[in-house]
Every structure is written in C-alpha cells, then in structure tokens.
C-alpha cells in the first residue's frame, strides 16, 4: 500500500503471485490489528480499497530499516515504486 496500490486486484497484481485466499486473509488480519482500514469504492458488487492507518504508516521506518539490512547483507537492490521494480544499489 506504500506503493500506491489500494484495491484487491492491484494488491494481487505483483511478482509474488499471492493466492487470492491468502491475500484476503492477510488483509482481514491487518484490518483486525488496526494497521489497515477498508473503504467501499463500488456498490454493485461491493468492492473495497485498502489504506494504511496512522498505526500502519508508523511501521514504515522499521520496515525500511529491515529492507536496508536485507539489501546490504543479502545482495538485494532498492525497490523503485515508480518503475515497479528493484534495482541494484550501485544505481543499476
């Protein structure tokens, strides 16, 4: 959701190919924990968009630190949401 994806279809459309049932369960759990809020954006059929709450956004610094640790120690790159891909840290 940090990358501008808010609908179920947009969240499902990624390289990880998370099965629909697992994504649905994860979103419900995040909502129960108060990290995500669900808002209807279409009535027939009812469809929802998902948005981070203040509590959910407060996790961003921690997640960025974890990502940075992984990139520096596991050889990953930096994710560029505008390009929708990761690149090596050397500017690739």
C-alpha positions in Angstrom: 0.0 0.0 0.0 3.0 2.2 0.4 3.4 1.9 -3.4 0.0 3.3 -4.3 -1.8 0.0 -4.6 -5.1 0.1 -2.8 -7.6 -2.3 -4.5 -7.6 -6.0 -4.0 -6.8 -6.5 -7.7 -3.9 -4.0 -7.6 -2.5 -5.7 -4.5 -2.8 -9.1 -6.0 -1.0 -8.0 -9.2 2.6 -8.4 -8.2 5.5 -10.7 -8.9 4.9 -12.8 -5.7 1.6 -14.1 -7.1 0.0 -14.4 -3.6 -3.1 -16.6 -3.9 -6.4 -14.8 -3.5 -7.4 -16.6 -0.3 -4.1 -15.8 1.4 -4.2 -12.1 0.4 -7.8 -11.9 1.6 -6.8 -13.5 5.0 -3.8 -11.2 5.4 -5.9 -8.0 4.6 -8.5 -9.1 7.2 -5.8 -9.7 9.8 -4.2 -6.3 9.1 -7.6 -4.7 9.5 -8.2 -6.5 12.8 -4.8 -5.3 14.1 -5.7 -1.7 13.1 -3.0 -1.4 10.5 -5.3 -1.1 7.5 -8.8 0.3 7.0 -11.2 -0.9 4.3 -13.4 1.6 2.4 -16.1 0.7 -0.2 -15.4 2.3 -3.6 -18.1 0.5 -5.6 -21.6 -0.6 -4.6 -22.6 -3.3 -7.0 -20.8 -5.6 -6.5 -19.4 -4.1 -3.3 -15.6 -3.6 -3.7 -13.2 -2.1 -1.3 -10.0 -0.2 -1.3 -7.4 -0.6 1.5 -5.5 2.1 3.1 -2.9 2.2 5.9 -4.0 3.7 9.1 -1.7 6.0 11.2 -0.7 2.9 13.1 0.2 1.1 9.9 2.1 4.0 8.5 4.1 4.2 11.7 5.7 0.9 10.7 7.4 2.4 7.6 10.7 3.4 9.3 11.1 -0.1 10.8 10.3 -1.8 7.5 12.7 0.4 5.6 15.4 -0.5 8.1 14.7 -4.2 7.7 14.8 -3.8 3.9 18.0 -1.9 4.0 19.6 -4.6 6.2 18.5 -7.3 3.7 19.7 -5.4 0.7 23.2 -4.8 2.2 23.6 -8.3 3.6 21.7 -10.5 1.1 22.7 -8.7 -2.1 19.3 -7.2 -3.0 18.5 -3.9 -4.6 16.3 -0.9 -3.9 12.7 -1.0 -4.9 11.5 1.9 -7.1 7.7 2.1 -7.0 7.6 4.5 -10.0 9.3 1.8 -12.2 7.7 -1.1 -10.3 11.0 -3.0 -10.0 14.1 -3.3 -7.8 17.5 -2.2 -8.9 21.0 -2.8 -7.5 22.3 -0.3 -5.0 25.0 0.8 -7.4 22.5 2.7 -9.5 21.6 -0.1 -11.9 
